Amino acid sequence: MAKYSKEFKYSIMMKMMSPLNQAVSEIARETGLSEATLHQWRKQARTKGMAVPSGRCLSS
């Protein structure tokens, strides 16, 4: 299992947030990380109180 720095993970989380709002699938293609890894990082960030998007569309 690869280890990534906190700084690297943070930079990835920032891509998921405004104003970039990049999709997990797009970041996975860009970085070579698996979507599962990115979803896990997002979940971990959320549990630590970081306001990362859920990836769900909330429009009607």
N, C-alpha and C positions, 0 to 999 in steps of 0.2 A: 504494500500500500504506500502510495506516494505521500510525502508530507509537504504541505504548502505553508508559506509564511502567513502570519496574520495580515500583513500588508497586502499580499496577493489576494487573499480571500476578501478583504475589505474592498479592494479595487473591483472585484467581480460583483460584489453586492451593490456597489455604487452604479454599475451598469444596469442593474435591475430597477433602480429607482429613478424618479424624475430628475432631470428632464429627459434622460435617455430612454427609460422604460423598455430596455431590450428584453426580448423573450428568452426564456431559458434555452429553447432550441437554437436560437441564433447565437447565443453565447457559447453553447456547446460546440457548434460548428466552428466558431471563431477560435476557440481556445484548445479544442481537442479533449476537453473534460466531458465526462458523461453527464447526461441530463440528471441521472439519479444522484450524482455527486452534487450538482448544483441545487437540486431540490433539497438535499440534506443540509447543505450550507445555509440555504434560505430558512429552513426550519430552525436550525440552530441559532441563527441571527435573530429570528423572531422571539425565541425563548429567552434571549438575552435583552429583549426590549427594543431591538432595532426595528424601525417601521419599514419593513420590506413588503412589496406588494404580494398578494396571494397568487396572482396569475389568473384569477377568475374575472370574467367580465361582469361588472355590476350594472350595466345598462339594461333598460327594460326591453 
